[in-house]
Amino acid sequence: MDLKEEDLLKRNVKGISEKLKKAKVCILGLGGLGSNVAVLLARAGIGYLKLVDFDIVEASNLNRQQYRISHIGMKKTEAIRTIIKEINPFVEIEVLNKKVDRENILSIVGDIEIIVEAFDVAETKAMAIEELLTNGNKILVSASGMAGLGSGNEIITRKVRDNFYLIGDNYSDYEEYSGIMSTRVMLCAAHQANVVLRLILGEENER
């Protein structure tokens, strides 16, 4: 099949493809948030994605993450690369199968300006936010508060500061609500991806 990139993106908003093609985004964590954000950005026509995770796909991931039964046991980095290439083979993908910590996070993100924080573990999330906002000129798009099955209208984007966006309902916690569902996770991921696209295109984001 003679597939052309313009054929994939012809229903996009007009006049944005070149800006998106030149953009680079790093996604830290490829679980419920990160796997969905990666796919959304790929569908939009992002030029380059750096995808970072150390985990493998498990059956319990499938209720909210982009993976399939055929991916169980695979590294999440390799599974998401396979998925994206079947959606938009024109995205340049770099994967890093590594656990992010305080010592390596800055070298992992490198010179990429827009970072999507998509960790599941609260301590890792807090570490990433602290390190990325304290060191360097990064724009961080994070999410917290998406557990349970509350109203989707409670999921909002807050511009905490000029380089920090936080998405979620600001209260629900996985442990407290004893479960997490694809609907609210995907709502948060869609908010994250939408903020990223608006940042790339120079649109004014939420206050």
N, C-alpha and C positions, 0 to 999 in steps of 0.2 A: 504494500500500500504506500503510495506516494503522499505521505502526510506532511502538510505544511503548518508551521506555527501559526500563521495568520488565520488558518482555517479553525484551529482550536480556540482562538481568542476573538473571533469576529463578533460575538455577542457581548464582549466587554464594553465598558464605557469608552467612548471614542477618545483618542488622543492620549492615552495613558501608557500604551504598551512599551514605548521606548524608555520611559522613566523606570518602569517596573523591571525591564530587562537589564538595566544597569545596576539594580539594587542588590544589596547583600544583606541577609538576615541570618542570625545565629539563634537556634532553638535549643535550649538547655532542658533536656528531659523529653522523652518520646512516649509518654503515657497518654492518659485521657485528654489532657490539654495539648501537649506537644504534637502527638500524631495527627490530631485534627487540625491544628494550626498549620502544620506542614502541608497537608493536603489542600487546605483552603488557599494558601499562598501559591502552591503549584498551579491550581486551577486558575488563579488570577494572572499567572504569567510572570512570576518572580524570576529573576535571572539566576540567582545563586542562593543556595541554602546550605548552611553548616549545621548538621544534625548530630547532637551529642547525647549519648546514653550508654549505660554499661549492662543493662538488663536483657533478659530474654523474654519472649512472648509466652504467656501462660494462659490457660483456658479462662481464668477469672478476669483477664484483661478484656475479653471480647464483648462484655456488656457495655463498654463505653469508649473503647479505643478502636483505631482504624484497621486492626489486624483481622485475619481470617483463621479458620481452623488449620489451614495448610501452613500457617506461619508459626504454629505452636512449636516451641523449642528453638526457634531461630533467634539470633540477636535482633533486637528491635531496630538497630541501625540498618541492618541489611534488609529486614522485612519492609520497613518504610521506604527504603530506596526502591525496592521492587514495585511497591504500590505506586509511588510517584511516577516512575518511568512508564507505567501503563496508563497514566493520566496525562502527563505532559513530559515527553522525553527530551524536551528542549531546556529543561531546568538543569543547571549545573549543580551537582550535589556532592558535598564533601561530608563524609561520616566519620565520627570519632567514637570508638567503643571504649569509653573511659569514664570512671566515676569522678565527678567534679567535686573538688574540695577547695578549701581556702588557699592552699598553696598553688593550685594550677589553674584556677578559674580565669585569671587575667590573661594568661598565655593561651588558654583555649579559645577565648573570644577574639583575641588578637586585635586587629584594626577594624573589625566589624562594629559599626556604630549602633545598630538597632538589635537589641537582644530580647528574645522572648523567654521569660523565666517560667518554666512549666514543670517544676518538681512536685512530687507527691509528699515528700517528707518535710514537715514544718521547719525543722532545724536547718535542713539544706536550703530551703527557700529563704529563710531569714539570713543565712550566711551569704547567699548569692546577692540578695538585695543590698546588704551592707557593703560587700566588697565592690560591687559594680557601681554603686552610687557614690562611694567614697573615693574610688580610684579611677581616673580617666574620664573621658568625655563620652559616656555611653547614654543611650536612651533605653530605658528598661520598661518592658510591658509585662506585668505580672498579673496573677489571678489568685484569689483566695475567697472561699465562701461559696460553695456550689453543691453541698451535700443535700441529701434528702430529695423530696419531690415537691418543694414549695413553688410558689408562683414564678413563672419565668420573668414577669415584670419586675421582680426584685433584683435581677441581675443587671447591674449598671457599670458604666465606666467612669472612674473618677481620675481626674488629673491632679495627682497629689502635689507634684511640682513640675517644673518645665520639662524634666527628663525622666519622669516616673509616672506611669499610668497603672492603676490598680483596678481590676475587674472582679466583680462578685457581688454577693448580697450583704457582705460585711458582718455576717453573724454565724452562718451554718458551718459546722465542723464535722468532719467525717466520723469521728468517734462519737460525738454527741448524737448525731442523727443515724448512726449505725448502718450506713449504706450510702452508695453514690450511684447515680443513674446517668445514662448517656444524654438525656435531654438537657439537664442543667449543665453538665460538663461541656457539651457541644455549644450551648449558648455562650458560656464563658470563652471557649476557644474562638467562636465566631467574633465576639467582641475584640479579643486580642488581635486576630487577623485583620479586622477592620481598622483598628488603631494603627497597626503597622502600615497598611496600605495608605491611609490618610497621611501618615508621617512622610512616607516616601513621596507622595504627590504634593506635599506642601499644604495640605488642607488644615484648617484650624480644628483642633481636637477638643473634646469635652473638657470643661473646667471642673 
